[in-house]
Amino acid sequence: MSLSESDVKTLEAELSSAIDGADNLDALEDIRVSALGKKGSLSGLMKNLGGMSAEERQVFGPLLNLAKNTIAEQITARKSTLEGAALETRLMSERVDVTLPVSTPPQGRIHPVSQVMDEIAEIFADMNFNVAEGPDIEDDFHNFTALNIPPEHPARQMHDTFYLPENENGERKVLRTHTSPVQIRTMQNQKPPIRIIAPGRTYRSDSDMTHTPMFHQVEGLVIDENATMGHLKGTLEAFVKAFFEVDNVKMRFRPSYFPFTEPSAEVDIGCSFADGEIRIGEGDDWLEILGCGMVNDKVLEHCGLDPKQYQGFAFGCGIDRLAMLKYGAPDLRAFFDSDMRWLKHYGFLPLDMPTIAGGLSS
């Protein structure tokens, strides 16, 4: 193959023109491979140097090396230009104008159950109650035995209680059916006087418009040397007035039975049902809201307290039910549907923290 200096200059000029005309990185890469790759045009000419005479190599060697270096530098320069243009295009397409207002408002809302739990905690904190917590998975002693619930009690049956598989000792733990085990753990680990509320999740095998397998309860406990039913009544009356935000409320205590309290009572409050609404504190109707009573002596003994020295009262109610009553939600199952439309209607803004002074639900 005969090679002249003009052939090298012509090839160099053609490659330079192609490099200048490359409008993207892929096209430029194709030119680089076609010129400098193993089978490229310039690489092929370099291979021919071995078959040339010494005089020809002295002429074409420097000429081809110069052309190769020139093309490589032009490719590098063109690549830098194309990369800069691609970055500029990307920056322009992905640019965010931070001076523009947010197109949509924040969507977050406080769930009514969380709101009611905060309201309850605020009310009882004002009465010097502490908030106590305990595990969701409980043993038989804390969930049943210590609360004076006998082995044959219906609450222990599998159709009411979620039991976990047996452990190596043949014992079966349960998902707590109430927050009462928190009272037991508190009495075991804290010396009287005790003033606590125990809000939290509880679990029972039930599901309809007013019951769900997982729900929320709050229970209260006071243990002292001189606690009486009168103190219990005054505490509950103060709670109901503050929670429903009414000045006057009628209350009645109906005798009832709970294994862990004696005497026991269910509490109704006066209300009216008019035009599909429940109005607390007025009218001649009654609405049951909670159960209560004086702590049973056997419960005190299970917790290592002397019933001759200490006595106390306890009460408990469903947080979900309180939320339904106060904020007019007709179906409990909607509380767990994660429907943003429902939450926007019933929910609360994150910064609207309930306070006694500022109003619980304002």
C-alpha positions, 0 to 999 in steps of 0.5 A: 500500500502506497501512502503519501503525506497528502493521504495522511493530511486528508484523513486527518482533515476528514476526522477533524470535520467529523469530530466538529460535527458530532452533536452527542457523546455517542456519535463522538465515541463512534468517531473515536473507535473508527479512528483510534480503535484497534481496527480504526483508520489511523491505527491501521496506518500505524500498523503499516509502518512495520512494512515500510523502509527506514527512510519512509518510517522516518517520514511517516512515523512522526506524521502519523503520530502527530495526526493521532495525537491531534485527533485524540486531543480534538476528541477530548476537547469535543467530549468536554464541550458535549458533556458541559452542554449535556449537564447544562441541559439537564440542569435547566430541565431539572431546575426548581424555582424555590421562590415559587409557593408550594403548590399544595398544602401539607397533607398530614393530620393528627388522627382523632385517636391520637388527639383524644389520647393527648387530650386525656393525658392533658386533663389528668396531668392537670390532676397530677396523674402520671402516664404509665406504659407496659408491653402489648404481649403479656403473661397470664399472671399480669393479664388475668390472675393478678386481676382476680380473673378466675381460670373459668372466666369467659375472658380467658376463652380463645374466642375472646383472647388472642393467644400466642403459641406455647413456649418451652414451659407450656405457657401461652402469652397473650395480646393484652385484652386491657391496659389493666396489666400496666396497673399491676406492674405499677403497683409491683414496682412503685410504692403508694401513693400512686396516681397513673393513667395507662393509655394504649392498644388492646386486643380482643377477637371482635369486629363490627361497627363499634368493635375492632380486633385492636382498639385503644383504652385508657385506665386510671389508678389511684392507690393511697391510704385514704382513697374513697368512692367520693374521690373516684366520683370527683375525679371522673366528674372533673374528667368528663367536664374537661373532656366534653368541654361542658360546664355541667354534667349529670352522672349516675353510677350503676352497680356492676361487676368487675373481678378486679374492683369491689364495689364496681360501677358503670358510669352514665352521663346525661345527654340528649339525642336530637336531630341525629346528634348527641349533646353531652350535659343536657337532656333526659337520656343517658349514655354509658361511658366507662366502668370503675370501682374500688380496687379489689383486696385480692388485686392489692395482695397479688401486687404485694400491698397490704389491703388493711393499709392501702385502698384505691380506685380504678376506672377504664374506658375506650378511647376510640368510643370517646373519640366517636362520641366527641367528634361524631364518627359513626363507624369505628372501622373507619378509624383504621382505613387510612383514608385521607379524605376521612382524616382531613375531615376528622383530623387535627393539624399537627401543631394544634396541641390540646391544652387546658388553658387554650381549649382541648379541641380548639 
